[in-house]
Amino acid sequence: MTNLEARDNLKRLAAEHGVGYAALSRMLRRNQAYIQQFVTRGSPVRLEENDRKLLASFFQIDEELLGGPAAQPMVRVGRMAVQASAGPGELIENEFAIGSYAFDQTWLRGICKANPSNLSIIKVSGDSMAPTLADGDDVLVDHSNVTKIRDGIYVLRRDDTLMVKRLALAPSSATLTISSDNPAYPTWKDCPLDSVRVVGRVVWAGRRLS
């Protein structure tokens, strides 16, 4: 996007929305001639980032049209047709994707460095991980590096069930403690590493607010 194109876009947007340059300048808390000078004279050469963001929000457009950086493509993460039980555990017969969620690439990279192909969305069932995770929460699961367990919340298989639990590796690195955040549920200590199959680490959770 050239500076001239950004100016032309702003001129067109102002006309389409019936808003004057002076009003836009006041919205930005600039002198009344600020937008007119930018559009007609190219002064300033480009809009400052905060001004561009405010204008893009006002016109409900992408910042790129006003000279901002190109929008990053969205990354899709598969949503699996399984539920990880935060309770007694759920017997799993098959797994397959039933859709996907789209995430902003920059946001997703800030949450997890894993390749998106190693991520999936799984729904939580039950209340054993409350208050950290609630029944019906969607969790983002990182399936990479499952052999390098560190303390945290994981989706795992144990005794033919799929569950979401908090794992803590013993100092000897030979056994695990499997626990729930809800104290009403039991804790399993000194579990051999080969007694569980770690599916992935939970790195993010989303829920609907009532």
GULO-109015 format. One line per field, with one value per residue (C-alpha): x negated, y, z negated; residue in one letter; residue number from 1. Coordinates in pm, whole numbers, always signed. Layout:
BEGIN
u: [X; ...]
v: [Y; ...]
w: [Z; ...]
residu: [A; ...]
num: [NUM; ...]
//
This chain:
BEGIN
u: [+0; -157; -114; +86; +323; +371; +461; +704; +866; +916; +1063; +1307; +1403; +1473; +1698; +1882; +1951; +2037; +1783; +1564; +1188; +1216; +1440; +1194; +911; +1100; +1166; +791; +740; +540; +567; +864; +648; +460; +658; +708; +334; +263; +514; +445; +77; -68; -170; -240; -375; -201; +43; -93; -6; +244; +420; +439; +584; +852; +951; +957; +1180; +1410; +1450; +1451; +1173; +834; +545; +370; +605; +464; +99; +72; -103; +62; +292; +149; +336; +553; +433; +686; +669; +877; +1157; +1167; +1480; +1372; +1405; +1129; +1301; +1230; +1399; +1388; +1265; +1426; +1384; +1262; +1347; +1240; +1118; +1170; +1188; +1537; +1433; +1174; +1120; +936; +673; +473; +123; -55; +175; +137; -242; -233; -36; -234; -541; -428; -344; +35; +44; -52; +239; +602; +912; +1072; +1377; +1357; +1623; +1682; +1569; +1261; +1034; +1251; +1198; +911; +1117; +1495; +1731; +1773; +1448; +1258; +886; +601; +374; +11; -72; -442; -715; -481; -780; -920; -672; -691; -451; -127; +216; +226; +469; +376; +496; +501; +678; +844; +990; +915; +885; +748; +541; +253; -75; -382; -699; -880; -1240; -1360; -1172; -1050; -696; -412; -157; +181; +413; +727; +763; +1097; +1009; +1320; +1142; +860; +489; +283; -77; -384; -227; -481; -548; -443; -103; +17; +2; -34; +174; +68; +22; +310; +181; +502; +867; +1177; +1523; +1863; +1948; +2297]
v: [+0; +330; +657; +796; +497; +539; +907; +820; +553; +794; +1054; +795; +666; +1015; +1087; +753; +806; +1173; +1287; +1592; +1612; +1852; +1611; +1327; +1548; +1633; +1265; +1210; +1514; +1685; +2034; +2071; +2080; +1759; +1515; +1765; +1827; +1455; +1387; +1685; +1760; +1438; +1603; +1407; +1155; +872; +847; +767; +421; +533; +766; +488; +244; +491; +568; +199; +126; +418; +310; -63; -143; -310; -79; -186; +42; +341; +246; -7; -344; -620; -836; -1172; -1474; -1660; -2000; -2281; -2536; -2854; -2915; -3282; -3491; -3600; -3468; -3487; -3573; -3359; -3628; -4008; -4029; -4091; -4401; -4304; -4514; -4282; -3935; -3709; -3339; -3190; -2843; -2586; -2254; -1964; -1782; -1471; -1592; -1341; -1408; -1784; -1757; -1565; -1850; -2141; -2179; -2516; -2566; -2527; -2880; -3001; -2821; -2916; -2800; -3044; -2987; -3043; -3259; -3256; -3046; -3217; -2938; -2657; -2373; -2376; -2550; -2573; -2822; -2724; -2527; -2557; -2614; -2566; -2870; -2879; -3231; -3167; -3272; -3505; -3703; -3395; -3364; -3067; -2965; -2848; -2949; -3224; -3432; -3796; -4152; -4382; -4717; -4662; -4328; -3977; -3719; -3375; -3361; -3179; -3370; -3333; -3523; -3676; -3561; -3901; -3850; -4208; -4150; -3899; -3748; -3713; -3471; -3262; -2895; -2976; -3120; -3340; -3568; -3815; -3776; -4062; -4060; -4251; -4349; -4515; -4312; -4602; -4620; -4311; -4188; -3812; -3669; -3307; -3009; -2765; -2418; -2211; -2238; -2054; -2050; -1888; -1646; -1684]
w: [+0; +114; -77; +217; +209; -167; -117; +164; -52; -340; -103; +33; -312; -443; -145; -171; -542; -506; -763; -722; -756; -1049; -1240; -1183; -1302; -1620; -1680; -1671; -1897; -1627; -1484; -1250; -936; -1016; -799; -517; -500; -498; -219; +3; -62; -195; -520; -728; -480; -667; -953; -1295; -1423; -1689; -1443; -1186; -1440; -1548; -1190; -1095; -1394; -1310; -947; -1036; -789; -793; -880; -561; -363; -552; -511; -793; -772; -574; -782; -884; -748; -994; -1114; -1140; -1423; -1406; -1657; -1752; -1799; -2147; -2499; -2759; -3082; -3386; -3590; -3597; -3239; -2904; -2690; -2344; -2041; -1760; -1694; -1394; -1319; -1312; -1207; -1295; -1469; -1305; -1510; -1440; -1355; -1577; -1873; -1835; -1820; -2148; -2310; -2173; -1951; -1814; -1449; -1405; -1261; -1612; -1778; -1826; -2013; -2258; -2479; -2856; -3020; -3396; -3690; -3832; -3703; -3841; -3893; -3639; -3372; -3363; -3204; -2839; -2808; -2482; -2537; -2294; -2311; -2198; -2078; -2021; -2266; -2456; -2583; -2758; -3044; -3279; -3552; -3399; -3267; -3008; -2808; -2861; -2821; -3120; -3140; -2800; -2904; -2787; -3063; -3138; -3457; -3620; -3594; -3814; -3736; -4034; -4098; -3982; -3652; -3684; -3812; -3785; -4016; -3845; -4021; -3982; -4075; -4238; -4585; -4576; -4330; -4411; -4339; -4197; -4316; -4197; -3865; -3631; -3320; -3099; -3271; -3085; -2730; -2714; -2429; -2467; -2693; -2749; -2658; -2644; -2742; -2626; -2777; -2738; -3016; -3158]
residu: [M; T; N; L; E; A; R; D; N; L; K; R; L; A; A; E; H; G; V; G; Y; A; A; L; S; R; M; L; R; R; N; Q; A; Y; I; Q; Q; F; V; T; R; G; S; P; V; R; L; E; E; N; D; R; K; L; L; A; S; F; F; Q; I; D; E; E; L; L; G; G; P; A; A; Q; P; M; V; R; V; G; R; M; A; V; Q; A; S; A; G; P; G; E; L; I; E; N; E; F; A; I; G; S; Y; A; F; D; Q; T; W; L; R; G; I; C; K; A; N; P; S; N; L; S; I; I; K; V; S; G; D; S; M; A; P; T; L; A; D; G; D; D; V; L; V; D; H; S; N; V; T; K; I; R; D; G; I; Y; V; L; R; R; D; D; T; L; M; V; K; R; L; A; L; A; P; S; S; A; T; L; T; I; S; S; D; N; P; A; Y; P; T; W; K; D; C; P; L; D; S; V; R; V; V; G; R; V; V; W; A; G; R; R; L; S]
num: [1; 2; 3; 4; 5; 6; 7; 8; 9; 10; 11; 12; 13; 14; 15; 16; 17; 18; 19; 20; 21; 22; 23; 24; 25; 26; 27; 28; 29; 30; 31; 32; 33; 34; 35; 36; 37; 38; 39; 40; 41; 42; 43; 44; 45; 46; 47; 48; 49; 50; 51; 52; 53; 54; 55; 56; 57; 58; 59; 60; 61; 62; 63; 64; 65; 66; 67; 68; 69; 70; 71; 72; 73; 74; 75; 76; 77; 78; 79; 80; 81; 82; 83; 84; 85; 86; 87; 88; 89; 90; 91; 92; 93; 94; 95; 96; 97; 98; 99; 100; 101; 102; 103; 104; 105; 106; 107; 108; 109; 110; 111; 112; 113; 114; 115; 116; 117; 118; 119; 120; 121; 122; 123; 124; 125; 126; 127; 128; 129; 130; 131; 132; 133; 134; 135; 136; 137; 138; 139; 140; 141; 142; 143; 144; 145; 146; 147; 148; 149; 150; 151; 152; 153; 154; 155; 156; 157; 158; 159; 160; 161; 162; 163; 164; 165; 166; 167; 168; 169; 170; 171; 172; 173; 174; 175; 176; 177; 178; 179; 180; 181; 182; 183; 184; 185; 186; 187; 188; 189; 190; 191; 192; 193; 194; 195; 196; 197; 198; 199; 200; 201; 202; 203; 204; 205; 206; 207; 208; 209; 210]
//
